[in-house]
Amino acid sequence: MLYDAILPILATTFFLIGVGALLLLFLNIIRSLRSDSRAKRPGSMPGWRVDLRRGIAIVVAIGMIGLANVTFWINGQMRLYTPVMPGLPLGTITVIKKSGSLPRVVYASIDREGREALEVFPARDTKFRLVGERIRWAPALSYFGLGDHFKLSRIDFYPQDGPDTARSTFGIEVRQGSTSLYQRILQFEGWLPIVSADSITTPVWDASSEYSRHIYLNSDQIVSR
């Protein structure tokens, strides 16, 4: 998709601008040193001229390189997420049961290249809950492909005879679990007006019978249809 290429293009542009500016400044300083050495008498050492504009330009150039690295990192992290599109499923949950073996919970999702990714988890307990994370970018950033994004991060399993609010007996990470980007946004959310993050879950579902469901985001909950 086109917006997938926007962040790498921006990052590359920032990096090239920063490196190009540093190179031009370096050449300018070398030229100034040569001019100073020619203007002074033989045997004297060329001096450095204090130039506030050069100092600011160096800081800006280094800042552009740093911004490029941050943009590359954000792009790599966002590739683990699925864009939230109205009416389009975020994945499929399937429960498979075979005689004499544990039920299997299968999570199927489509990556950004359009390939289906499957993860299969044994259900030692017969109730489970999906836990996901949502990253919401400011509407002004939608042009860069930064709208609402979702990632299923964990499946928590519960005993069949326990209440829905009982503590899970074990959990399994999905697609590498929670991301560093999500954790950083939560850590600095009060200082980041352009992005927010939250955790969303499903109700407790049953894995005692076979079925297959698409999952969607409905307000602040993951739902199935």
C-alpha angles and dihedrals in degrees: 000000000000097000090056088069097047098079094048089048091050092047092050091048092051091048095049092047091050095046092043092051092050091049092050091048091050091051090046092052092048090051091050092050091052091049091050092049092052092049094053128073119268115279096027121118119245112246132221115245116221105235119175092193092057091048092052091046091052092050091049092048092051088046090054091052090049091049089051091054091049091049092050089050094049090049092052092049094046091056087073090061133076120228111243108237122180111257095004119114119240093212145314131268116204128181115206123191127189126180113263096013138083119270114261125221110207121196115197123187137166117238125215091268090058094252121138116240120199129197121183123201128186112235105217087169120044101227126065143171129208117227120197140170128227127201116199119195126196113273090243089067095056089097087067092052092259104132127124112324130187135200128183103224108171146011116212119200126210134190116264095238097044125100119261091253095051118122112267117252093219142346134213126208117235122212095351093318122248117003130233089239092058092049093049092050091052090047095052101023093125089058097045111074092171097062142030135182136202141173120243132185144187126239114264108284130202123245097184094099135038122262143135124221137177114229125221139172114253110182104297099347139071110238134184132221 
